[in-house]
Amino acid sequence: MRTETLTLSFAFLCFNAFSPLYCEPKGPIPEGKLLVLTVATKETDGFKRFMRSAKQFNYTVKVLGRGEKWNGGSYLSAPGGGQKVRLLKSALDDVKEEDKIILFIDSYDVVFSSGPKELLKKFQQARHKVVFSSETLIWPDRHLEDKHPHVREGKRFLGAGGYIGYASNLREMVSDWSGKDDDSDQLYYTKLYIDPEKRVSVLHAPYVLPMLSKGKAFWCLLHEVVLKFEDGRVRARNVMYDTLPVIVHGNGPTKLQINYLGNYIPKVWTFETGCTVCNEDLRPLSGLKESEYPPVVMGIFIQQPTPFVTVFFERLLQLRYPKSRLSLFIYNQEPHHDQHVRSFLEDHDAEYQAVKLIGPDDGVDPVTSRNMGFDMCRADVDCEYFFSVDVEVVLKNEDTLKILIEHNKMFIAPMMNKPGRLWTNFWGALSADGYYARSEDYVDIVQGRRVGIWNVPYVSLVYLVRADVLRSELKAADLFQSPTLDPDMAFCSKVRDQGVFMYVTNMYNFGRVLNTENYQTKHLHNDLWQIFENPVDWEDNGCTQPCPDVYWFPIFTEVACRHLIEEMENYGQWSGGGNVDTRIQGGYENVPTIDIHMNQINFQKEWHKFLLEYVAPVTEKMFPGYYTRAQFDLAFVVRYKPDEQPLLRPHHDASTFTINVALNQVGVDFQGGGSRFLRYNCSVQATKQGWALMHPGRLTHYHEGLRTTAGTRYIAVSFVDP
């Protein structure tokens, strides 16, 4: 297998071909004399990138083989490329100007970084009639190595990925070609180069000059190129020779590097303009009728116990995309989440175009489930996209699916990260063994200093792929299988091998990814324990701020609330609600309530443990820099009744902070009630059973208990750190 790549710059193997058919031009060669020939049997992402860069510099390009079947082999297996020679030979017969300059170049893995003027100047400086790109390693026949001339510096071996010369000389060079389409073009040119007789008879070159292989015009990549940002444009710089190639060619294993460089060169992304191609070739959805939206199969994959699954389905319902144009493929491997999935489907199954559920009892492994999801889209002739989402993805942006479709890419993913970390659902580069490596721009992309659409070697968890790609380039049944790679890595490797670009966009805030490593399922409401692993989602789903510095979060189950009320009523010794209170130090209560203290039922130690374990971490999270051991003198359950004590006058609490837990349901067990913070003119009235209000006690949060108008209201109050 080929182990080298090209970076075209006049790093070329040079043939001096004297021919009486033309005269050496004395001045600069006019740009109109240059014609670029390339072979592209289909319009891949790489071809579109090549043509965009050619258009940027006004190159005249003629595409050969368009619409033909490619029979020239694969760079991953045996040598090939003979089809390119056949097509070139035919095309040169149509070129009548003998002094026409022909640049023959690959297109799927090539980017122009400068224009025809600079290319022709460097060609003239080479002072040869045909100039080839050069490589470090010989390919495909290593036995020919000794027949190559040695060079003082630069690369020694010929590369067939790019060459430039006069039409008459190129015509002579390919005139003897009679090979098959899958024969090696490189071997054909190599044998011409190393055979002295053919150099004379075919190339009119009685001797071989040293190769000008320092990457001045072409450069074949092998980790020797970095980005050079100029005013309003980006170039590739060959650090080995400090040259600026006109053409950059990433062949074989270095295709990943050309993908990275192609994110910038020549004017794709610059510091001055940002992304210049992000709004090209869009597919607008605005203004379409619901029935005109492209049909999408959305694959939802649950492969491990995951927090906030019910919230995931709530967000799914909020996606701004017609449900009549969405079909759902749901794979759930976890019995723990079976009820979550079935509850969602019971309520919303009929809203979607179609639903297919694979549950934990169906015996389907995760790899097979991915292919089953693809097959659901492939088999539906109307399906235009497959939207794959793992359940740990938090889709905060309700327009995510629309945005991805409008970008009109074969494969695109929204960037998702884990809050406060550099971990994301994409990799900017790969290591030599195919695992994660950090690209130079990774941190800037993750932190939003560089915004755009990025061609990357790996994405996971959430992505959109076009259905026609699943039916063609990605039709294999073993996309996720590999003897050495994990399924996600195997999939990305096979996508890359098919020449499909995987884009990731960070143009919008799409959401985030949950931590699932330490998720426990032994509690009734397991998500309550996510304050450390997923604090942002815990706050979003379990903690709100209804008033300044007043935090509202769930803490008790309905059963715990009922049990605490029943314990207090069973004890039955409610205070009288007067100022005289022998239970407290000094015997006088300034703001009395009808209540029972926790120590009256011998529950103060358990209550302290509860505050320390579950409330203190919330306090420290919401009030950074404050640490508490959750000490208290007063913790009690208050009872409000319209004919007993309906309300509580404005007051400060004797605490650093106060916890107030609603023990029963407004609208069911009582009417009215709540708390009003006078300083902020802010009230919390629709209290939720089992939810706690936490607020500062002294100085800032002067508050009152609002009137209970019917029924009986119970709350559990703690004055913490008095």
C-alpha positions in Angstrom: 0.0 0.0 0.0 1.2 3.5 -0.7 2.7 5.2 2.3 3.3 8.7 0.9 1.3 11.7 -0.2 2.0 14.6 -2.4 2.1 18.3 -1.8 2.4 19.8 -5.2 4.6 22.9 -5.5 7.3 22.4 -8.0 8.5 19.5 -6.1 8.8 17.8 -9.4 10.8 15.3 -11.1 12.0 17.1 -14.1 12.4 15.8 -17.7 14.2 18.0 -20.1 12.5 17.4 -23.4 13.9 19.3 -26.3 11.4 19.5 -29.1 11.5 21.5 -32.4 7.7 21.9 -32.2 7.9 25.1 -30.2 10.2 28.0 -29.2 11.0 28.7 -25.6 9.0 31.8 -24.6 11.2 34.7 -23.6 8.7 36.6 -21.4 6.1 35.4 -18.9 3.8 32.7 -20.2 0.3 34.2 -20.6 -2.2 32.7 -18.1 -4.5 31.9 -21.0 -2.0 29.3 -22.2 -2.6 27.1 -19.2 -5.3 24.4 -19.2 -5.9 22.2 -16.2 -7.0 18.6 -16.9 -8.4 16.4 -14.1 -10.3 13.1 -13.9 -13.5 12.9 -11.9 -15.9 10.2 -12.6 -18.3 11.5 -9.9 -18.7 14.8 -8.0 -17.4 13.9 -4.6 -16.9 16.3 -1.7 -13.2 16.3 -2.6 -14.0 17.3 -6.2 -16.2 20.1 -5.1 -13.4 21.4 -2.9 -10.9 21.2 -5.8 -13.2 23.1 -8.1 -14.0 25.8 -5.5 -10.2 26.5 -5.1 -9.7 26.5 -8.9 -12.6 28.9 -9.3 -11.0 31.1 -6.6 -8.0 31.7 -8.8 -9.7 31.6 -12.2 -8.1 28.4 -13.4 -9.5 27.0 -16.6 -10.4 23.4 -15.8 -11.6 20.6 -18.1 -13.0 17.5 -16.3 -12.4 14.1 -17.9 -14.4 11.0 -17.4 -17.4 12.7 -15.9 -20.2 10.1 -15.5 -17.9 7.1 -16.4 -17.5 4.2 -14.1 -14.2 4.3 -12.3 -12.2 1.2 -13.2 -8.8 2.5 -12.1 -8.5 0.7 -8.8 -8.3 2.0 -5.2 -5.4 3.6 -3.4 -6.3 1.3 -0.4 -5.5 -1.9 -2.4 -3.5 -2.6 -5.5 -1.9 0.1 -7.7 -4.0 1.5 -10.5 -4.8 4.8 -12.3 -4.4 3.6 -15.9 -7.9 5.0 -16.6 -6.4 8.5 -16.1 -3.7 7.9 -18.7 -6.3 6.7 -21.2 -8.5 9.7 -20.6 -5.5 12.1 -20.8 -4.3 10.5 -24.1 -7.7 11.1 -25.6 -8.0 14.7 -24.3 -4.6 15.7 -25.7 -5.7 14.7 -29.2 -8.2 17.6 -29.0 -5.5 20.2 -28.0 -4.3 21.9 -31.2 -2.0 24.5 -29.7 1.4 22.8 -29.4 2.6 25.4 -26.9 -0.4 25.0 -24.6 0.7 24.3 -21.1 -1.2 21.4 -19.6 -1.4 20.8 -15.8 -2.7 17.3 -15.2 -3.7 16.9 -11.6 -5.8 14.7 -9.3 -8.9 16.4 -8.0 -10.3 14.5 -5.1 -7.4 15.3 -2.8 -6.0 18.5 -4.2 -6.3 22.2 -3.3 -4.9 25.2 -5.2 -3.3 27.7 -2.9 -2.2 30.2 -5.5 -3.1 31.2 -9.0 -1.9 30.4 -12.6 0.5 33.3 -12.7 2.6 32.0 -9.9 2.3 28.4 -11.2 3.5 29.3 -14.7 6.4 31.4 -13.3 7.7 28.5 -11.3 7.3 26.2 -14.2 9.4 28.5 -16.3 12.0 28.7 -13.6 12.3 25.0 -13.6 13.5 25.3 -17.3 12.1 21.9 -18.3 9.4 20.8 -20.7 7.7 18.3 -18.4 7.8 18.5 -14.6 6.4 15.8 -12.3 5.7 15.9 -8.6 8.1 13.9 -6.5 7.7 11.6 -3.5 9.9 10.3 -0.6 9.0 6.6 -1.2 8.9 4.6 -4.4 5.6 3.2 -5.5 4.4 0.7 -6.7 7.6 -1.4 -7.5 10.2 -1.0 -4.9 12.6 -3.1 -7.0 13.1 -0.1 -9.2 14.6 2.0 -6.4 18.2 1.5 -7.4 17.5 2.7 -11.0 16.4 6.1 -9.8 19.1 8.8 -9.8 20.1 10.1 -6.5 19.5 13.8 -5.6 21.4 16.1 -3.4 18.3 17.3 -1.7 14.6 16.9 -1.9 12.5 13.9 -2.8 13.9 11.3 -5.1 10.9 9.4 -6.6 8.4 10.2 -9.2 4.7 10.9 -8.3 2.0 10.6 -10.8 -0.5 12.6 -8.9 0.4 15.8 -10.7 2.6 17.0 -13.6 2.8 20.0 -15.9 4.3 20.4 -19.3 3.7 21.4 -22.9 0.9 19.7 -24.7 3.2 18.3 -27.4 5.6 16.7 -24.9 2.8 15.2 -22.8 1.2 13.8 -26.0 4.5 12.1 -26.8 4.8 10.9 -23.2 1.4 9.0 -23.3 1.5 8.0 -26.9 2.7 4.4 -26.2 0.1 3.8 -23.5 -1.8 0.6 -24.2 -2.5 -0.6 -20.7 -5.7 -1.4 -18.9 -7.7 1.0 -16.8 -6.5 -0.7 -13.6 -2.9 -0.8 -14.6 -0.5 1.6 -12.7 -0.1 5.0 -14.2 2.8 5.7 -11.8 4.6 2.6 -12.9 4.2 3.6 -16.6 5.7 7.0 -15.9 8.4 5.6 -13.7 9.6 3.3 -16.3 9.8 6.1 -18.8 11.8 8.2 -16.3 14.4 5.5 -15.4 14.9 4.1 -18.9 17.7 6.2 -20.7 16.6 5.1 -24.2 12.9 6.1 -23.6 14.0 9.3 -22.0 15.7 10.1 -25.4 13.1 8.6 -27.7 10.0 9.7 -25.9 11.0 12.6 -23.8 14.0 13.9 -25.8 15.9 14.0 -22.6 19.4 12.4 -22.9 20.1 12.9 -19.3 18.2 13.5 -16.0 18.5 16.8 -14.2 18.4 17.0 -10.4 14.7 17.1 -9.2 13.5 20.5 -8.1 11.6 18.8 -5.3 11.4 21.5 -2.7 7.7 22.1 -3.0 7.8 25.4 -4.9 4.9 24.5 -7.2 3.6 21.1 -6.1 3.9 19.6 -2.7 3.0 16.0 -1.7 2.1 15.9 2.0 4.0 14.0 4.6 3.6 16.1 7.8 5.8 18.8 6.3 3.3 21.5 5.8 1.7 24.1 8.1 -0.8 26.8 7.6 0.5 30.3 6.8 -2.1 33.0 7.4 -1.7 36.0 5.2 -4.0 39.1 4.7 -7.3 37.7 3.7 -6.0 34.3 2.5 -4.2 31.2 3.8 -1.4 29.2 2.2 0.5 26.0 2.9 4.1 26.5 4.0 6.6 23.7 3.5 8.6 23.9 6.7 11.3 21.6 5.3 12.3 24.0 2.5 10.5 27.1 3.6 8.6 27.3 0.3 4.9 28.1 -0.5 3.4 25.5 -2.8 1.0 26.5 -5.5 -0.8 23.2 -5.3 -1.2 20.9 -2.3 -1.9 17.2 -2.9 -2.8 14.8 -0.1 -2.6 11.3 -1.4 -3.0 8.0 0.4 -2.5 8.2 4.2 -2.2 11.9 4.1 -5.7 12.5 2.9 -6.5 13.5 6.4 -4.0 16.3 6.3 -5.3 17.7 3.1 -8.8 17.7 4.7 -7.4 19.7 7.6 -5.6 22.2 5.3 -8.7 22.4 3.0 -10.6 23.9 6.0 -8.6 27.0 5.4 -6.8 27.1 2.0 -7.1 29.3 0.0 -9.8 31.5 1.5 -12.2 29.0 3.2 -11.6 30.4 6.6 -9.4 33.4 7.5 -9.0 35.6 10.6 -10.2 38.6 8.7 -13.4 37.1 7.1 -14.1 34.0 9.2 -15.9 31.3 7.2 -16.4 32.3 3.6 -18.1 29.1 2.4 -20.6 28.4 5.2 -23.5 30.0 3.3 -22.8 28.3 0.0 -25.0 25.7 -1.6 -27.6 25.9 1.1 -31.0 24.1 1.1 -33.4 26.7 2.6 -36.4 25.2 4.4 -38.1 28.5 5.4 -41.3 29.1 3.5 -41.9 25.4 2.8 -45.2 23.9 3.6 -45.2 21.1 6.2 -45.8 18.5 3.5 -42.7 19.8 1.5 -40.2 19.2 4.3 -37.7 16.4 3.4 -38.7 13.1 5.1 -36.3 12.1 7.9 -35.7 8.9 9.8 -34.4 9.8 13.3 -32.5 7.0 15.0 -32.5 7.2 18.8 -30.0 4.9 20.5 -30.0 4.0 24.3 -27.1 1.7 25.0 -26.4 2.4 28.7 -28.2 3.8 31.8 -28.4 7.5 31.1 -29.7 10.4 33.2 -32.5 12.7 32.2 -34.0 10.3 29.6 -37.5 11.6 30.1 -36.2 15.1 29.5 -34.5 13.9 26.3 -38.0 12.8 25.0 -39.5 16.1 26.1 -36.9 18.0 24.0 -37.5 15.6 21.1 -41.1 16.8 21.1 -39.9 20.4 21.0 -37.8 20.0 17.8 -39.1 22.5 15.3 -39.6 20.0 12.5 -42.9 18.6 11.3 -43.6 15.3 13.1 -45.5 14.1 10.0 -42.2 14.2 8.2 -40.3 12.3 10.9 -40.1 8.6 11.4 -38.5 7.2 14.6 -36.2 4.3 15.0 -35.7 3.7 18.7 -33.2 1.2 20.0 -33.2 0.7 23.8 -30.8 -1.9 25.2 -31.4 -0.9 28.9 -34.4 -2.4 30.8 -34.1 0.6 33.2 -35.3 2.9 30.5 -38.0 0.6 29.0 -40.8 2.4 30.9 -39.4 5.8 29.8 -39.5 4.8 26.2 -42.9 3.2 26.3 -44.5 6.1 28.2 -43.3 8.4 25.5 -44.7 6.2 22.7 -48.0 5.7 24.5 -48.6 9.5 24.4 -47.0 10.4 21.1 -46.6 7.4 18.8 -49.4 8.6 16.5 -47.9 12.0 16.0 -45.0 10.6 13.9 -45.0 9.2 10.4 -43.7 5.8 11.5 -42.2 4.3 14.7 -40.0 1.2 15.1 -38.9 0.1 18.6 -36.2 -2.4 19.3 -36.3 -3.1 23.1 -34.1 -4.9 25.6 -35.9 -8.2 25.1 -35.4 -8.3 21.3 -31.8 -9.5 21.5 -30.4 -7.0 19.1 -26.8 -5.9 19.7 -25.7 -2.3 19.4 -23.8 -2.7 16.2 -26.7 -4.4 14.5 -29.1 -1.8 15.7 -27.1 0.9 13.9 -27.4 -0.9 10.6 -31.1 -1.5 11.2 -31.6 2.2 11.6 -29.8 2.9 8.4 -31.9 0.1 6.7 -35.1 1.7 7.8 -34.1 4.9 5.9 -32.6 3.0 2.9 -35.8 0.9 2.4 -38.1 4.0 2.4 -37.8 5.5 -1.0 -39.1 8.8 0.4 -36.4 9.0 3.1 -34.0 11.8 2.4 -31.9 11.9 5.6 -31.0 9.8 8.6 -30.6 11.7 11.8 -28.7 9.7 14.4 -28.9 10.8 18.0 -27.6 8.9 21.1 -29.7 9.5 24.2 -26.9 11.2 26.1 -27.1 14.1 23.6 -28.8 17.2 25.0 -30.6 18.9 22.0 -31.0 22.4 23.4 -31.4 24.0 20.0 -34.9 23.3 18.8 -33.8 24.1 15.2 -30.9 21.6 15.1 -32.3 19.3 12.5 -33.4 22.2 10.2 -30.0 23.8 10.5 -28.2 20.6 9.6 -30.4 20.0 6.6 -30.1 23.5 5.3 -26.3 23.2 5.2 -26.9 20.6 2.4 -23.9 18.3 3.2 -23.6 14.6 2.6 -22.6 14.1 6.3 -22.7 16.8 9.0 -22.8 16.9 12.8 -23.5 19.6 15.3 -20.7 20.2 17.7 -21.5 19.1 21.2 -19.3 19.3 24.2 -19.3 18.3 27.9 -19.7 21.6 29.9 -16.5 23.0 31.2 -14.4 20.5 29.3 -12.6 20.2 26.0 -14.4 16.9 25.3 -16.6 17.0 22.2 -18.2 14.7 19.8 -15.5 15.2 17.1 -11.8 14.7 16.7 -9.7 17.2 14.8 -7.0 14.7 13.9 -6.0 11.0 14.3 -2.9 9.4 15.7 -0.9 6.9 13.7 -2.9 4.0 15.1 -6.2 5.7 14.2 -7.1 7.0 17.7 -7.6 10.5 19.0 -5.1 13.3 18.3 -5.5 17.0 18.9 -5.4 19.2 15.8 -3.8 22.6 16.0 -7.1 24.3 15.7 -9.2 22.0 18.0 -9.2 24.2 21.1 -10.1 27.3 19.1 -13.0 25.5 17.5 -14.3 24.1 20.7 -14.0 27.4 22.5 -15.6 29.3 19.6 -12.6 31.4 18.6 -12.9 29.8 15.1 -16.4 29.4 13.9 -17.5 27.6 10.7 -18.0 24.2 9.2 -15.0 21.8 9.6 -14.0 18.7 7.7 -12.9 16.3 10.5 -11.8 12.6 10.6 -14.2 11.5 13.4 -17.7 12.3 14.8 -19.9 10.5 17.1 -23.2 10.6 19.1 -25.2 12.9 16.8 -25.0 13.4 13.0 -27.1 13.8 9.9 -26.3 11.7 6.7 -28.0 11.9 3.4 -30.1 8.8 2.4 -28.6 8.7 -1.1 -25.2 8.3 0.5 -26.5 5.4 2.6 -27.7 3.8 -0.5 -24.5 4.2 -2.4 -21.1 5.0 -0.8 -22.3 3.8 2.6 -24.4 0.8 1.6 -22.1 -1.9 3.1 -23.6 -4.0 5.9 -20.4 -4.0 8.0 -20.0 -0.2 8.4 -19.6 -0.5 12.2 -17.5 -3.7 12.2 -13.8 -4.0 12.6 -11.4 -6.5 14.2 -9.4 -3.8 15.7 -11.5 -0.6 16.1 -14.5 0.2 18.2 -17.8 0.5 16.2 -17.8 4.3 16.1 -14.2 4.4 14.9 -14.8 1.7 12.4 -17.7 3.6 11.0 -15.8 6.8 10.6 -12.9 5.0 9.0 -15.2 3.5 6.4 -16.9 6.8 5.8 -13.5 8.4 5.1 -12.4 5.5 2.9 -15.4 6.1 0.7 -14.4 9.8 0.2 -17.4 11.1 2.1 -16.4 14.2 4.1 -17.6 14.3 7.7 -18.3 17.9 8.6 -18.9 19.4 12.1 -20.4 22.8 12.6 -20.0 25.1 15.6 -21.9 28.0 14.0 -24.7 27.6 16.6 -25.0 26.5 20.2 -26.7 23.1 19.7 -26.5 21.6 23.1 -24.2 19.4 25.1 -23.3 15.8 26.0 -24.1 14.2 29.4 -21.7 12.3 31.6 -22.9 8.8 32.0 -19.9 7.1 33.6 -21.1 7.1 37.2 -24.9 7.0 36.7 -26.6 4.9 39.4 -30.1 3.4 39.1 -30.7 2.4 42.7 -32.8 5.4 43.6 -36.4 6.2 42.9 -35.5 9.5 41.2 -31.9 8.9 40.1 -31.6 12.2 38.3 -31.6 14.0 41.7 -28.1 12.6 42.3 -26.6 14.3 39.1 -25.6 17.5 40.7 -21.9 16.5 40.5 -21.8 14.6 37.2 -24.1 16.8 35.2 -24.6 20.0 37.2 -25.8 22.1 34.2 -28.6 19.6 33.4 -29.3 19.1 37.1 -29.8 22.9 37.3 -31.9 23.0 34.1 -34.1 20.2 35.1 -34.0 20.3 38.9 -33.1 23.8 39.9 -34.6 27.1 38.9 -34.2 30.6 40.2 -37.7 32.1 40.5 -36.5 35.2 42.4 -33.0 36.7 42.9 -30.8 34.3 44.9 -33.9 32.1 45.5 -33.3 28.6 44.2 -36.0 26.0 43.7 -35.2 22.3 43.2 -36.7 18.9 43.8 -35.6 17.1 46.9 -38.3 14.8 48.3 -40.5 12.2 46.6 -44.3 12.3 47.0 -44.0 9.3 49.4 -41.4 11.0 51.6 -43.6 14.1 51.8 -46.6 12.1 52.8 -44.7 10.1 55.4 -43.4 13.2 57.0 -46.8 14.8 57.2 -48.3 11.6 58.7 -45.5 11.4 61.2 -46.2 14.9 62.4 -50.0 14.4 62.5 -49.5 11.2 64.4 -47.3 12.9 66.9 -50.0 15.6 67.1 -48.5 18.1 69.5 -48.7 21.2 67.3 -47.6 24.5 68.9 -50.2 27.1 69.7 -48.7 29.7 67.4 -48.1 32.2 70.1 -44.9 34.2 71.0 -44.3 32.2 74.1 -42.5 29.0 73.2 -40.7 26.9 75.8 -39.1 24.7 73.1 -36.6 27.4 72.1 -33.8 29.2 74.0 -35.1 32.2 75.7 -38.7 31.0 75.5 -39.9 33.7 73.1 -40.6 33.4 69.4 -40.8 36.7 67.5 -42.5 35.3 64.4 -44.4 32.3 65.7 -46.0 29.5 63.5 -48.0 26.5 64.3 -45.4 23.7 64.0 -43.7 20.7 65.3 -39.9 20.6 65.7 -37.8 17.7 64.3 -36.3 17.1 67.7 -39.8 16.5 69.2 -40.1 13.3 67.1 -36.3 12.5 67.6 -35.6 13.1 64.0 -32.9 15.8 64.3 -29.9 13.6 63.6 -31.5 12.1 60.5 -32.6 15.6 59.4 -29.0 16.9 59.8 -27.7 14.0 57.7 -30.2 14.8 55.0 -29.2 18.5 55.0 -25.5 17.6 55.0 -25.7 15.1 52.2 -28.2 16.5 49.9 -28.7 20.2 50.6 -25.2 21.4 51.4 -23.8 20.4 48.0 -26.6 22.4 46.3 -25.8 25.4 48.6 -22.1 25.3 47.7 -22.9 25.0 44.0 -25.4 27.9 44.0 -23.4 30.2 46.3 -19.8 29.7 45.2 -17.2 30.2 48.0 -19.6 29.4 50.8 -19.1 26.1 52.6 -21.5 24.7 55.2 -21.8 21.8 57.6 -25.5 22.3 57.6 -25.8 23.1 61.4 -29.2 24.2 62.6 -31.1 25.1 65.8 -34.5 25.1 64.3 -36.0 22.6 61.9 -39.7 22.1 61.9 -42.9 21.3 59.9 -45.4 24.2 59.7 -49.1 23.8 59.2 -51.2 26.5 57.6 -55.0 26.6 57.7 -57.4 29.4 56.9 -59.2 29.1 60.3 -55.9 28.4 62.3 -52.9 30.3 60.9 -53.4 31.2 57.3 -50.2 33.3 56.7 -47.0 34.7 58.2 -46.1 38.3 58.5 -42.9 39.8 56.9 -39.7 38.8 58.7 -36.1 37.8 58.4 -35.0 34.3 59.3 -32.5 33.5 62.0 -30.2 31.7 59.5 -27.5 32.2 57.0 -29.8 30.4 54.6 -33.2 28.8 54.8 -34.7 25.6 53.3 -38.5 25.5 52.8 -39.8 22.2 51.4 -43.5 22.0 50.2 -44.9 18.8 51.5 -48.3 18.7 49.7 -49.9 19.9 46.5 -51.4 23.3 45.8 -54.7 23.0 44.0 -55.3 19.6 45.5 -54.6 19.7 49.2 -54.9 23.5 49.7 -55.4 26.8 47.9 -53.3 29.9 48.0 -50.0 29.9 50.0 -46.5 30.6 48.8 -43.7 33.1 49.7 -43.2 36.7 48.8 -39.8 38.4 48.9 -40.6 42.0 49.5 -37.2 43.5 48.6 -37.5 42.1 45.1 -41.3 42.2 44.9 -41.1 38.6 43.8 -43.4 35.7 44.8 -43.3 31.9 44.5 -46.9 30.8 44.7 -47.4 27.6 42.5 -45.3 25.5 44.9 -44.4 22.0 43.9 -44.7 19.0 46.2 -41.3 17.8 47.3 -39.5 20.9 45.9 -37.4 23.0 48.2 -37.0 26.8 48.2 -33.5 27.8 49.3 -32.7 31.5 50.1 -30.6 33.7 52.3 -32.1 34.2 55.8 -30.8 37.5 57.1 -30.4 41.0 55.7 -31.4 40.6 52.0 -34.4 38.3 51.8 -37.1 39.9 53.9 -40.2 37.8 53.1 -43.7 36.8 54.2 -45.9 33.6 54.0 -48.8 34.2 51.7 -52.4 33.4 52.8 -53.7 29.9 52.5 -57.3 30.3 51.5 -58.5 26.7 51.7 -57.4 23.3 52.8 -54.2 22.6 54.8 -50.7 23.5 53.7 -47.6 21.8 55.1 -44.0 22.9 54.7 -40.7 21.7 56.2 -38.5 24.6 57.3 -34.8 24.6 58.3 -32.8 27.6 59.6 -29.3 26.5 58.6 -26.1 28.0 60.0 -27.9 30.4 62.5 
